[in-house]
Amino acid sequence: MRLIYTTKTAWRGIRSNVSRSLLTILGIVIGITAIILIVSIGEGAQRLIVGEIQGLGANTIIIRPGKQPSGPTDVAGTLFADSLKNADVEALQRKENVPDLIAIAPALIITGSATHGRETYRPTIFGWDAEFMGSMMDVLPAEGEYFDEADIRGKASVAVIGSKVAKELFLSEDPIGKTIKIKNHAFRVVAVLPPKGQSAFFNVDEVVIVPYTTAQTYVLGIDYYNEVMVRVTDPDVVDESVYDITATLRERHNITDPTKDDFFVVTQQGVVDQISVILNILTLFLSSVVAISLVVGGIGVMNIMLVSVTERTREIGLRKALGAHNRDILLQFLIEAVLLTGAGGVIGIILGTALSYLAGIGVAQALSVSWEFAFPYMAAIEGVGVSALVGVVFGIYPARKASKKSPIEALRYE
């Protein structure tokens, strides 16, 4: 009963000055709102990217040149490595080397612009296998047909373009059969992709795909690849195929020490795990930065509670004179601090959830992707807990100060 009475007394203290109470918890509200927003967007992004990667198929293996990156900042360096040669791809295609391989698609990244007449556009340009890309991205041409294996073997000057590329270069003109130029080499457009938007890898609407053999010979003049994608018969043989691929490339490159590998092999699950770790670290870092506002908010609560203790000195003296113990006064002001910060936490969760939902809609529209709203239940629960903890930590000093006041001196206070 005493606890209920003390809680009611604390609540009356908060209600006696609503505007000051709201200003007091502003830092807490901002901190919890930001944390909920960051965690929710982080989880939504993780689901989107992981979903896109899983769309590759669990039987897909990716081979990249260069050393295995030790972190996100090292990934770009692999784009300029030249250790995956044409002869390596030919070796992997031999049945005796990788028995379970059913498809292989080397890839090249081409930097530059595409032109048609007076129109110029800077798309994402790949030397790739368009049919492999189509099955990976689950997209069929809106117009025309993908170039085939014969075009790749014959180094045909053909191109598949995204919907935005078609709009920018051809305006209202039908692109099929027309030519575009990339690095002064002419390509005939054989297919236009439907609008699909951003994926975890690239924006399908802004892509140009040409046969990788043509890109090597006529555009770049090189004999290596930036990436090789392999598809095997079944997800159950992925680990065995990774071993076969690694053994084949080490033999070709005369590598006996695994630490000297000039290539690395990743599976779908490996990519998912890497991206999940990166996003989790980023979310944790941003949340830690935002947590500073909770500390600032807690200091604000402590300052206001100290002011409140001073203003209510006569009230404290009167309660003590009527029989209230030190622990009753301490509990009253401590509960008041916890109620304040707890209310700030609840308001922050509501605001953070609303902003997260709106941000998800904005991201979906801006990137033309299917964004799944992710309510961070654990972050919400932890948010309330942290808010209450802030109230205890920063409310204990003012509460102790109030409880130690002498009733005689308190009643004399003007």
Secondary structure, DSSP 8 states (H G I E B T S, - for coil): -HHHHHHHHHHHHHHTTHHHHHHHTHHHHHHHHHHHHHHHHHHHHHHHHHHHHHTT-TTEEEEEESS--SSGGGGGGGGG----BHHHHHHHHSTTTSTTEEEEEEEEEE-S-EEETTEEE--EEEEE-HHHHHHHHT---SEE----HHHHHTT--EEEE-HHHHHHHHTTS--TT-EEEETTEEEEEEEE-----B-SS-BGGGEEEEEHHHIIIIII--SB-SEEEEEES-GGGHHHHHHHHHHHHHHHTT--SGGG-SEEEEEHHHHHHHHHHHHHHHHHHHHHHHHHHHHHHHHHHHHHHHHHHHHTHHHHHHHHHTT--HHHHHHHHHHHHHHHHHHHHHHHHHHHHHHHHHHHHHHHHHHT--------HHHHHHHHHHHHHHHHHHHHHHHHHHHT--HHHHHH--
